[in-house]
Amino acid sequence: MGRKKELAEKTVWRSDPHTQVKHLMYRHYLHCWMAKILQRFPEATIVDAFAGPGVYQDGPPGSPIVIARAFLEHTAYRRFGKLNLVCLEERPDRVTELRRQVARLPASPGLNVQVAEPGLFAERQAELSALAHRGKADMPVLWLLDPFDLKSVPFSLVRRCMAGRRDEVLFTFFSNELHRFCQREHYDKAMDTYFGSDLWRSAVQVKGAGARKEAFAEAYEQMLARHRLLSGRFGIRISNQSARYHLILATHSEAGLKCWNPAAWKLDGYTGRGASAATVMQPDLFGGQAVVDRLDEALRSHAGTAQRWSALSSEAARLGFVDKHLRTALTKLAAEGLAIRVEPVKAPTPWPEGCIVRFYAPEDLKLEEAED
Ligand SMILES: C[S@@+](CC[C@H](N)C(=O)[O-])C[C@H]1O[C@@H](n2cnc3c(N)ncnc32)[C@H](O)[C@@H]1O
């Protein structure tokens, strides 16, 4: 049976390597999200809106079980508030299988799993939102949106999931389909609905499959930014090809990025931008030499100013980096004489939290040389 037929017809289908990479990314993100959210709030919710049957034919768990296990096996579990896990799946046979899988989880007073009656996400979003928020608009809610196609999650629906101030959405972005079909007749309507605008159009001109897929994902992130949302993306690849799809996180809070970025860098220590099953298992071929060009460029643009650590750390997070990269980039600039810590005067490490850094341009160094 071909893959398409298998996904369309069978209740439970075989897993594949890229699904494992997607689940790894989920697990790293969930580990951090749970530690932050469930130790701060008495209750939070995860909505798995395209839940699937909860298991793959060859044995691996499906996403609802991955989420439940991330909770039950978390090292800080005993300090956690309550987690509601709300699942929706369109097909009745998959719902039955998912309920069977959920029933096999160890009972835990802290974990409340609800598998809704079968239904379509677009029709049930309002009901899921009410179940998730439980009458509290500011309840932290993480939405996982992992459909099979781009029609199921128009931009308007992503926005509805972001209505609460602590709502976050982690969704599958169909970069490959966009790349393949963007020039087909009448496909532009589907693209407009998917992006909530025609911001995707400039990406069509980009040459090369990998670059164009990144350009689509970038355009989507720009659209999120227009709605004052922060975002991060990670490419899920098959062997050494360009991204098959992206995972995109949309969040209101920088704290979301402070979980997302480390997860991305764990799976791809070189660029933090994407991984396949082959690369995720590779030893670090680059000896920890992460590509920090974008950060380096941003820091150089501060020439002539002094910046607080908090602002620099925030800027690094928004560019997809973690504090470790910020320190590396600052050390490199300092070695060129272009960055100097001005506060505190004494510190056990070069770039402590709370420090203030003054930046210079290469021309400033030339001035000094001229006077020698
Ligand atoms: C990619 S699979 C989900 C895999 C699962 N998230 C995992 O990682 O193990 C998508 C699932 O969503 C279901 N589905 C498709 N369209 C849907 C819709 N509009 N609403 C809810 N579920 C839908 C499919 O039947 C399928 O089981």
The ligand as an ORCA input file, in Angstrom:
! r2SCAN-3c Opt
* xyz 0 1
  C      -0.418     14.288     10.924
  S      -1.677     13.318     11.676
  C      -1.426     13.612     13.388
  C      -0.256     12.929     13.971
  C      -0.085     13.187     15.439
  N      -0.151     14.622     15.740
  C       1.261     12.654     15.887
  O       2.245     13.430     15.839
  O       1.360     11.498     16.302
  C      -3.137     14.254     11.397
  C      -4.379     13.671     12.046
  O      -5.407     14.645     12.008
  C      -6.627     14.060     11.604
  N      -7.362     15.124     10.912
  C      -7.303     15.472      9.617
  N      -8.063     16.560      9.384
  C      -8.590     16.919     10.568
  C      -9.428     17.991     10.998
  N      -9.826     18.917     10.151
  N      -9.743     18.066     12.305
  C      -9.297     17.162     13.194
  N      -8.525     16.116     12.841
  C      -8.168     15.995     11.553
  C      -6.220     12.896     10.714
  O      -7.227     11.886     10.714
  C      -4.917     12.426     11.346
  O      -5.153     11.427     12.274
*
